[in-house]
Amino acid sequence: MILDFNSRHRVVSHMVFWILLLSVQLSSSNYYNSEQVSFSNNLMGDGTNLLAQISAAYFLAYFVVPKFIYTEKYLSAILYFILCSYSICVLSRLSVIHIEEPWYGTKPNPKETLGEIFTDIAKLVYVYFFRIFSVAFVFMLLKLLKDQLLIQKRTLSLEKEKAETELKLLKTQLNPHFLFNTLNNIYSLSLCSSPVTSTSIGRLSEILDYLLYRCNSAYVPVSGEIHLLQNYIGLEKLRYDERLKINFNCQVSEQVEIAPMILLSILENAFKHGAGNDAGEPVIQIDLRASKDLLAFKVINTFLIKDPVDADNIGLSNLTRQLDLLYPQKHTLLITQTENLFTVDLKLNLA
């Protein structure tokens, strides 16, 4: 919140910082010197001191650090810092002698010549340097901290935009892939004037309605994904006779929300590399369990041994990348192949 305010109102935030600092210094001076020194004199002394602190702070934060430290010109940074600190301390001493003390009614000490002012290094360091540059260093550290936070915020924003763009790209790769397969199925049915063609078109219409209008958000109710799976299964079963056996066990104790299209990717893979390539009696076993903190989805399909499944096909490759983006460190995806069974076991931590 403070960072956002500073970004939108830089001048105001800087003025507030220095006014607060002046108030703290003035209250401290009044506490210790109120009986000996008037408020106007304290204001004059703290005000001129603040001007030196402001000069030192901006010189360090906006000149030395960006121009020499960030560019790794450390020797130049040291030289400029020494020259600047010396000049500011001398000017601060001169302002005390020729502005503050006359304001207080004190005449300048004739014994303190201009040469002595410039050469009295001990007084410049112990009386002026630490008082002025202690505040300047704090201001510089706050500036560096703010810059670092802005860099982190910008980096996170860019990473988020990159992840969202990549997710959109992955979905555009997946959806046309699914639609291409489905339209081929309907085309095959229409060629033989199958009476179930209209049924398959109706199921496809429901699937398109879901894909286009109901799963545009990052997360959707699991009930919608289950209905999508059921429509997809019904659509695919139209291609096969009784030789295809599908068992779909669904146990949902809590209506949780998950990322869309993930479950369909796994099921589509089972049909493509299982039932689609098995001329015998293909079997697909589907188990879905959902509770408040966990969703488990396992699909087991048979396949021909002579035609092994490529686990790096486009569906599962996209799925793996989507899970890494949507559920980092909160998912497990196990893909196993034994004899003529191919298993994809997904668990999502929803807590």
C-alpha positions in Angstrom: 0.0 0.0 0.0 2.8 2.4 0.9 4.7 1.3 -2.1 1.8 2.0 -4.4 1.2 5.4 -2.9 4.8 6.3 -3.4 4.7 5.2 -7.0 1.6 7.3 -7.7 2.5 10.3 -5.6 6.3 10.6 -5.5 6.5 14.3 -4.7 3.9 14.1 -2.0 5.4 11.1 -0.3 8.9 12.7 -0.3 7.4 15.8 1.2 5.7 13.8 3.9 8.9 12.0 4.7 10.9 15.2 5.3 8.1 16.9 7.2 7.9 14.0 9.5 11.6 14.0 10.0 11.6 17.7 10.7 8.8 17.2 13.2 10.8 14.5 15.0 13.9 16.6 15.1 12.0 19.6 16.3 10.2 17.8 19.0 13.5 16.4 20.2 15.1 19.8 20.3 12.2 21.4 22.1 12.3 18.6 24.7 16.0 19.1 25.5 16.3 22.8 24.9 12.9 24.4 25.5 14.1 26.3 28.5 17.2 27.7 26.9 16.2 28.0 23.3 13.0 29.4 21.8 10.8 27.4 19.4 11.7 29.8 16.5 15.4 29.2 17.1 15.0 25.5 17.2 13.0 25.7 14.0 15.8 27.6 12.3 18.5 25.3 13.5 16.6 22.1 12.6 15.4 23.6 9.3 18.9 24.5 8.1 20.2 21.1 9.2 17.3 19.4 7.3 18.4 21.2 4.1 21.8 19.7 4.4 20.4 16.2 5.1 18.1 16.5 2.0 21.0 17.5 -0.2 23.1 14.6 1.0 20.3 12.1 0.7 19.3 13.0 -2.9 23.0 13.2 -3.9 23.6 9.6 -2.6 20.3 8.0 -3.7 19.9 9.6 -7.1 23.4 10.3 -8.2 26.2 8.2 -6.6 24.3 4.9 -6.4 22.7 4.8 -9.9 25.5 6.5 -11.7 28.5 4.7 -10.1 27.4 1.9 -7.8 25.0 0.2 -10.3 27.6 0.6 -13.1 30.4 -0.8 -10.8 32.5 2.4 -10.9 33.4 2.1 -7.3 36.5 4.3 -7.3 34.5 7.2 -8.8 31.8 6.6 -6.3 34.2 6.9 -3.4 35.8 10.0 -4.8 32.4 11.7 -5.5 31.2 10.7 -2.0 34.2 12.2 -0.3 34.0 15.4 -2.3 30.3 15.8 -1.8 30.3 15.0 1.9 33.1 17.5 2.5 31.3 20.2 0.5 28.0 19.7 2.3 29.6 19.7 5.7 31.5 22.9 4.9 28.3 24.6 3.6 26.5 23.4 6.7 29.1 25.0 9.0 29.0 28.2 7.0 25.2 28.4 7.3 25.6 28.0 11.1 28.1 30.8 11.3 26.5 33.3 8.9 22.7 32.4 9.1 21.8 30.6 12.3 24.1 32.4 14.8 23.1 35.9 13.5 19.5 34.8 13.8 20.1 33.8 17.4 21.8 37.2 17.9 25.3 35.7 18.2 28.1 37.5 16.3 30.5 35.3 14.2 33.7 34.3 16.0 36.4 36.4 14.4 39.0 33.8 15.4 37.4 31.2 13.2 38.7 32.1 9.8 37.5 30.8 6.5 40.7 28.7 6.2 40.0 27.1 9.6 36.5 26.3 8.6 37.7 24.5 5.5 40.6 22.7 7.3 39.0 21.7 10.6 38.3 18.1 9.5 37.6 16.8 13.0 34.8 19.3 13.6 33.4 18.7 10.1 33.3 15.0 10.7 32.2 14.6 14.3 29.8 17.6 14.4 28.3 17.7 10.9 29.1 14.5 8.9 27.5 12.0 11.2 24.5 14.2 11.9 23.8 14.9 8.2 24.7 11.6 6.6 23.1 9.3 9.2 19.8 10.5 7.8 21.1 10.4 4.2 22.1 6.7 4.6 18.7 5.8 6.0 17.0 7.6 3.1 19.3 5.8 0.6 18.6 2.4 2.1 14.8 3.1 2.0 15.2 4.0 -1.7 17.2 0.8 -2.4 14.6 -1.3 -0.6 11.8 0.4 -2.6 13.6 -0.2 -5.9 14.2 -3.8 -5.0 10.5 -4.3 -4.1 9.5 -2.7 -7.4 11.8 -5.0 -9.3 10.4 -8.1 -7.5 6.8 -6.9 -8.2 7.6 -6.3 -11.8 9.3 -9.7 -12.1 6.3 -11.4 -10.5 3.9 -9.6 -12.8 6.0 -10.6 -15.9 6.1 -14.2 -14.7 2.4 -14.2 -14.2 1.7 -12.7 -17.6 4.1 -15.3 -19.2 2.4 -18.1 -17.4 -1.1 -16.9 -18.4 0.1 -16.6 -22.0 1.6 -20.0 -22.0 -1.6 -21.5 -20.5 -3.7 -19.9 -23.2 -1.3 -21.3 -25.8 -1.5 -24.8 -24.3 -5.3 -24.6 -24.3 -5.4 -23.5 -28.0 -3.2 -26.5 -28.8 -5.5 -28.9 -26.9 -9.0 -27.8 -27.9 -8.5 -27.9 -31.7 -6.8 -31.3 -31.2 -9.9 -32.6 -29.4 -12.4 -31.0 -31.8 -10.5 -32.5 -34.8 -10.9 -36.0 -33.5 -14.5 -35.5 -32.6 -15.5 -34.1 -36.0 -13.8 -37.0 -37.6 -15.9 -39.4 -35.6 -19.1 -37.6 -36.6 -18.0 -37.5 -40.2 -17.5 -41.3 -40.1 -21.0 -41.8 -38.7 -22.6 -39.5 -41.3 -21.0 -41.5 -44.2 -22.9 -44.6 -43.2 -26.1 -42.6 -42.4 -26.0 -43.8 -38.8 -29.1 -43.0 -36.8 -27.0 -41.9 -33.9 -25.5 -39.0 -35.9 -27.9 -36.5 -34.5 -27.2 -37.7 -31.0 -23.5 -37.3 -31.5 -24.0 -33.7 -32.8 -26.1 -32.9 -29.7 -23.4 -34.1 -27.4 -20.8 -32.2 -29.4 -23.0 -29.1 -29.1 -23.0 -29.5 -25.3 -19.2 -29.9 -25.2 -18.7 -26.8 -27.4 -21.0 -24.8 -25.2 -18.9 -25.8 -22.2 -15.6 -25.1 -23.9 -16.6 -21.8 -25.3 -18.7 -20.3 -22.5 -18.3 -22.2 -19.2 -14.6 -22.9 -18.7 -13.0 -19.6 -19.5 -12.1 -18.9 -15.8 -9.0 -20.3 -14.2 -11.0 -22.8 -12.1 -14.4 -24.4 -12.6 -16.7 -26.6 -10.5 -15.8 -30.3 -10.7 -19.4 -31.1 -11.6 -19.0 -29.3 -14.9 -15.8 -31.3 -15.7 -17.6 -34.6 -14.8 -20.5 -33.7 -17.2 -17.9 -32.9 -19.9 -16.3 -36.3 -19.3 -19.7 -38.1 -19.5 -20.5 -36.3 -22.8 -17.1 -37.1 -24.2 -17.5 -40.8 -23.2 -20.9 -40.9 -24.8 -19.6 -39.3 -27.9 -16.7 -41.8 -28.2 -18.9 -44.8 -27.5 -20.9 -44.1 -30.6 -17.8 -45.2 -32.6 -17.6 -48.6 -31.0 -19.8 -51.6 -30.6 -20.2 -53.7 -27.5 -16.5 -54.7 -27.6 -15.5 -51.5 -25.8 -15.9 -51.7 -22.0 -15.9 -48.4 -20.0 -16.2 -48.3 -16.2 -16.6 -44.8 -14.7 -16.6 -44.7 -10.9 -17.3 -41.2 -9.5 -17.3 -40.3 -5.8 -17.6 -36.6 -5.1 -18.1 -35.7 -1.4 -17.4 -31.9 -1.9 -18.1 -29.7 -4.9 -14.6 -28.4 -5.3 -13.2 -26.3 -8.2 -10.3 -27.4 -10.4 -8.6 -26.1 -13.6 -10.6 -26.9 -16.7 -9.8 -29.5 -19.3 -7.2 -31.3 -17.3 -9.2 -34.4 -16.7 -10.4 -34.5 -20.3 -6.8 -34.5 -21.5 -6.1 -37.8 -19.6 -9.3 -39.4 -20.8 -8.7 -38.3 -24.4 -5.3 -39.9 -24.2 -6.9 -43.2 -23.1 -9.2 -43.3 -26.1 -6.6 -42.2 -28.6 -3.9 -44.7 -27.6 -6.1 -47.3 -26.0 -9.5 -48.0 -27.6 -8.5 -46.3 -30.9 -5.6 -48.6 -31.5 -6.9 -51.8 -29.9 -8.7 -54.0 -32.4 -9.5 -56.5 -29.7 -11.7 -55.8 -26.7 -10.4 -52.5 -25.3 -11.1 -51.6 -21.7 -11.0 -48.2 -20.0 -11.3 -47.9 -16.3 -12.0 -44.4 -14.9 -11.9 -43.6 -11.2 -12.6 -40.1 -9.9 -12.7 -39.1 -6.2 -13.0 -35.6 -4.9 -13.0 -34.3 -1.4 -12.4 -30.9 0.2 -8.6 -31.1 0.0 -7.9 -33.7 -2.6 -8.9 -34.8 -6.1 -7.7 -38.1 -7.4 -8.3 -39.2 -11.0 -7.0 -42.4 -12.4 -7.5 -43.8 -15.9 -6.3 -47.3 -16.9 -6.6 -48.4 -20.5 -5.5 -51.5 -22.4 -3.3 -51.2 -25.5 -1.7 -53.4 -28.0 1.8 -54.5 -26.9 3.1 -54.2 -30.5 2.0 -50.6 -30.5 3.4 -49.1 -27.3 2.0 -45.8 -26.0 4.1 -42.7 -26.4 3.9 -41.0 -23.1 5.2 -37.8 -24.7 2.2 -37.2 -27.0 0.7 -33.8 -27.3 -2.1 -34.3 -24.8 0.1 -35.5 -21.9 2.9 -33.1 -22.7 0.5 -30.2 -22.5 -1.1 -31.7 -19.3 2.3 -31.9 -17.6 3.1 -28.3 -18.4 -0.4 -27.0 -17.3 -0.1 -28.8 -14.0 3.3 -27.2 -13.4 1.8 -23.8 -14.0 -1.5 -24.2 -12.2 -0.6 -26.6 -9.3 3.1 -26.0 -8.6 4.3 -28.4 -5.8 0.6 -29.3 -5.3 0.2 -32.3 -7.6 1.5 -35.7 -8.5 1.2 -37.3 -11.9 2.3 -40.9 -12.3 2.3 -42.5 -15.7 3.1 -46.2 -15.8 3.1 -48.9 -18.4 2.9 -52.6 -17.6 2.4 -55.3 -20.2 -0.8 -54.2 -22.0 -2.0 -51.6 -19.4 -1.3 -47.9 -19.5 -2.1 -46.0 -16.3 -2.3 -42.2 -15.6 -2.8 -41.4 -12.0 -3.3 -37.7 -11.1 -3.7 -36.3 -7.6 -4.4 -32.6 -6.9 -3.8 -31.0 -3.5 -6.7 -28.5 -3.2 -6.0 -27.3 0.3 
